Amino acid sequence: MLAVRMPRLDESMDTGKLIEWLRKEGDHVKEGEPIAVVEGEKTTFEIEAPASGFLNKTLHPAGSEVPVDEPIALIEVGTTDQNDSARGHS
C-alpha cells in the first residue's frame, strides 16, 4: 500500500481542507490522475495519484481539516484492473 499524504501548499500551512474526492474507494487510478481537491489558506489544489493502482481506502471524508503530511488515502499498487478479470481477460 502506498499512502497519499496531505501536501504543504505554502510554508505557513499546518492543515489543509479536503474539499472533495474525485475518485471513490475501489476505483482504478493512474499515476498523475487527480484523485482529490484540497484547500490551503491561499489556494485550491488537486492531489494526483502518486502511482497507478486501486484507491483502496480514503482515510478522511470531504470537508475534513487534515494536518500536513498525514495520510489521506491508501493506493494498492502493482495490481491489474479487476474489471479485466471479470471480462475474462488475463
C-alpha positions as a LaTeX table, in Angstrom:
\begin{tabular}{lrrr}
\hline
Residue & $x$ (\AA) & $y$ (\AA) & $z$ (\AA) \\
\hline
Met1 & 0.00 & 0.00 & 0.00 \\
Leu2 & 1.12 & 3.49 & $-0.80$ \\
Ala3 & $-0.04$ & 6.37 & 1.39 \\
Val4 & $-1.24$ & 9.59 & $-0.25$ \\
Arg5 & $-0.41$ & 12.45 & 2.14 \\
Met6 & $-1.79$ & 15.94 & 2.68 \\
Pro7 & 0.67 & 18.22 & 0.88 \\
Arg8 & 2.04 & 21.52 & 2.19 \\
Leu9 & 0.70 & 24.10 & $-0.29$ \\
Asp10 & 2.53 & 27.04 & 1.30 \\
Glu11 & 5.15 & 27.46 & 4.02 \\
Ser12 & 2.73 & 28.63 & 6.70 \\
Met13 & 0.27 & 25.78 & 6.13 \\
Asp14 & $-0.26$ & 23.41 & 9.08 \\
Thr15 & $-3.51$ & 21.79 & 7.90 \\
Gly16 & $-5.41$ & 21.53 & 4.64 \\
Lys17 & $-9.11$ & 21.16 & 3.99 \\
Leu18 & $-10.11$ & 18.14 & 1.93 \\
Ile19 & $-12.70$ & 19.72 & $-0.36$ \\
Glu20 & $-13.77$ & 16.69 & $-2.39$ \\
Trp21 & $-12.80$ & 13.23 & $-3.52$ \\
Leu22 & $-12.66$ & 12.97 & $-7.33$ \\
Arg23 & $-12.37$ & 9.16 & $-7.19$ \\
Lys24 & $-14.04$ & 6.69 & $-4.85$ \\
Glu25 & $-12.78$ & 3.66 & $-2.97$ \\
Gly26 & $-12.21$ & 0.73 & $-5.32$ \\
Asp27 & $-11.61$ & 2.92 & $-8.39$ \\
His28 & $-8.62$ & 2.19 & $-10.60$ \\
Val29 & $-6.36$ & 5.25 & $-10.70$ \\
Lys30 & $-3.43$ & 6.09 & $-12.95$ \\
Glu31 & $-0.26$ & 7.81 & $-11.83$ \\
Gly32 & $-0.70$ & 11.57 & $-12.17$ \\
Glu33 & $-4.52$ & 11.40 & $-12.26$ \\
Pro34 & $-6.27$ & 13.86 & $-9.91$ \\
Ile35 & $-7.96$ & 11.99 & $-7.05$ \\
Ala36 & $-8.87$ & 14.77 & $-4.59$ \\
Val37 & $-9.14$ & 18.53 & $-4.21$ \\
Val38 & $-7.60$ & 20.23 & $-1.16$ \\
Glu39 & $-7.58$ & 23.83 & 0.01 \\
Gly40 & $-4.86$ & 25.71 & 1.86 \\
Glu41 & $-5.04$ & 29.26 & 3.20 \\
Lys42 & $-4.46$ & 30.84 & $-0.21$ \\
Thr43 & $-5.04$ & 28.21 & $-2.89$ \\
Thr44 & $-7.01$ & 25.18 & $-4.03$ \\
Phe45 & $-5.05$ & 22.26 & $-5.42$ \\
Glu46 & $-5.71$ & 18.83 & $-6.98$ \\
Ile47 & $-3.85$ & 15.92 & $-5.42$ \\
Glu48 & $-2.65$ & 13.43 & $-8.01$ \\
Ala49 & $-2.22$ & 9.69 & $-7.59$ \\
Pro50 & 1.49 & 9.04 & $-6.91$ \\
Ala51 & 1.25 & 5.63 & $-8.63$ \\
Ser52 & $-1.17$ & 3.52 & $-10.65$ \\
Gly53 & $-3.34$ & 1.02 & $-8.80$ \\
Phe54 & $-6.61$ & 0.92 & $-6.88$ \\
Leu55 & $-7.83$ & 3.55 & $-4.43$ \\
Asn56 & $-8.07$ & 1.12 & $-1.56$ \\
Lys57 & $-9.17$ & 3.43 & 1.26 \\
Thr58 & $-9.99$ & 7.09 & 1.81 \\
Leu59 & $-8.97$ & 7.98 & 5.37 \\
His60 & $-10.81$ & 11.31 & 5.75 \\
Pro61 & $-14.22$ & 12.44 & 4.45 \\
Ala62 & $-14.66$ & 15.52 & 2.29 \\
Gly63 & $-14.81$ & 18.65 & 4.45 \\
Ser64 & $-12.15$ & 17.42 & 6.89 \\
Glu65 & $-9.25$ & 19.54 & 8.11 \\
Val66 & $-6.17$ & 17.30 & 7.84 \\
Pro67 & $-2.66$ & 18.01 & 9.21 \\
Val68 & 0.10 & 18.41 & 6.62 \\
Asp69 & 1.85 & 15.12 & 5.77 \\
Glu70 & $-0.91$ & 12.99 & 7.33 \\
Pro71 & $-2.11$ & 10.14 & 5.09 \\
Ile72 & $-5.46$ & 10.86 & 3.44 \\
Ala73 & $-5.75$ & 7.73 & 1.28 \\
Leu74 & $-4.16$ & 4.37 & 0.52 \\
Ile75 & $-3.45$ & 3.12 & $-3.00$ \\
Glu76 & $-2.88$ & $-0.55$ & $-3.70$ \\
Val77 & $-0.16$ & $-0.55$ & $-6.35$ \\
Gly78 & 1.05 & $-3.25$ & $-8.71$ \\
Thr79 & $-2.36$ & $-4.82$ & $-9.35$ \\
Thr80 & $-4.16$ & $-5.42$ & $-12.62$ \\
Asp81 & $-7.57$ & $-3.99$ & $-13.44$ \\
Gln82 & $-10.13$ & $-6.13$ & $-11.60$ \\
Asn83 & $-12.66$ & $-5.47$ & $-14.38$ \\
Asp84 & $-10.37$ & $-7.18$ & $-16.93$ \\
Ser85 & $-10.51$ & $-10.36$ & $-14.85$ \\
Ala86 & $-14.30$ & $-10.17$ & $-14.71$ \\
Arg87 & $-14.41$ & $-9.89$ & $-18.54$ \\
Gly88 & $-12.21$ & $-12.94$ & $-18.95$ \\
His89 & $-9.03$ & $-11.03$ & $-19.86$ \\
Ser90 & $-5.80$ & $-12.19$ & $-18.29$ \\
\hline
\end{tabular}
